[in-house]
Amino acid sequence: DYDRALKFNPRHAEALRLRGAVYGLKGEHARAIADFDQAIGLNGKDWFAWFNRAIARDNRGDFSGSIADYDQALRLRPNNVAALLGRGAAHHHQGAFAKAIADYSLAVGLAPDNAQALYKRGTAYANADDSERAIADLDRSILLDGSNALAFLNRAGVYRRRGDFERALADYDRALRLRPGLPQALAGRRLA
């Protein structure tokens, strides 16, 4: 019990970090951030505290703060795929697609068979209107993990914007088989 450990030693950085992680899993992001702040204050070299605070900030919509925390986590542990994907997602939420693609590309370079990295980069390419690269990444992501309904959904959107309605409908149908009732797939299907 982290509360008990912290009563005994309120400056126990690891207990603060771990309790913060539990708060984060429970959706109590403000409490998580408070614990991560203290853990970082006690041990600024704890990459996991920086990484988890970045996630909590993401969940609160503080993308600039999360990017700063991912930057620090990556200074402490360069080439961490999860941190690169997180920072890329924060850039993506801000509409900074080139920065998102750069982070996702670093992640793909480190883990070329990471379906999630390819999916995220493919989606960023789609948002940046680079349909060729979007389809290439989404194809590879789907090949590696055919259970990601959102990969089919995003590829369908690219096909629809290109006027390839037959492929778009097929992908919307695949997305709906994986996640029945997916609102974006139902809406996209009507448009295609």
FENSUL-V319322 format. One record per residue. PSI is psi in degrees with one decimal (999 if undefined). Layout:
# FENSUL-V319322
PSI + PSI
This chain:
# FENSUL-V319322
115.9 + -34.0 + -42.6 + -43.0 + -38.1 + -24.6 + -40.0 + -40.8 + 91.0 + -7.8 + 25.0 + 97.6 + -41.9 + -40.7 + -38.8 + -44.2 + -44.3 + -40.0 + -38.2 + -40.0 + -39.4 + -44.9 + -42.4 + -43.4 + -29.2 + -1.0 + 10.4 + 71.7 + -33.4 + -43.4 + -38.1 + -47.4 + -40.6 + -42.8 + -40.9 + -37.1 + -47.0 + -42.0 + -42.4 + -37.7 + -32.6 + -31.2 + 88.0 + -5.1 + 7.5 + 93.9 + -33.9 + -34.5 + -43.8 + -45.7 + -47.4 + -34.5 + -36.5 + -44.2 + -44.9 + -40.4 + -40.3 + -48.6 + -19.1 + 1.6 + 11.3 + 76.7 + -34.3 + -43.1 + -40.1 + -37.6 + -43.1 + -40.5 + -39.8 + -38.9 + -47.0 + -40.8 + -39.3 + -26.9 + -37.6 + -31.9 + 79.4 + 152.3 + 28.2 + 114.9 + -43.4 + -41.3 + -38.5 + -42.0 + -39.8 + -46.5 + -40.2 + -42.3 + -39.1 + -43.3 + -42.1 + -45.5 + -30.6 + -4.5 + 11.4 + 72.6 + -37.3 + -41.9 + -40.0 + -46.4 + -39.0 + -45.5 + -44.2 + -36.4 + -38.9 + -42.3 + -43.3 + -37.1 + -35.8 + -30.9 + 76.5 + -19.4 + 21.8 + 103.5 + -36.8 + -41.1 + -42.3 + -40.8 + -48.6 + -43.1 + -40.3 + -40.9 + -39.7 + -41.7 + -41.8 + -43.7 + -24.7 + 9.5 + 33.5 + 80.1 + -33.7 + -51.1 + -35.6 + -50.0 + -41.0 + -46.5 + -41.9 + -37.2 + -48.0 + -40.7 + -45.4 + -37.8 + -39.9 + -32.3 + 93.3 + 8.5 + 2.9 + 98.5 + -33.9 + -27.7 + -43.3 + -42.3 + -47.5 + -37.7 + -38.0 + -41.1 + -39.2 + -46.3 + -43.3 + -44.3 + -27.5 + -5.0 + 10.7 + 76.7 + -29.4 + -48.3 + -37.1 + -47.9 + -40.6 + -41.8 + -38.2 + -41.1 + -41.2 + -42.3 + -40.9 + -30.4 + -36.7 + -35.5 + 83.8 + 136.8 + 6.1 + 111.9 + -41.7 + -34.4 + -39.2 + -43.7 + -44.2 + -38.8 + -40.0 + -36.9 + -29.8 + 999
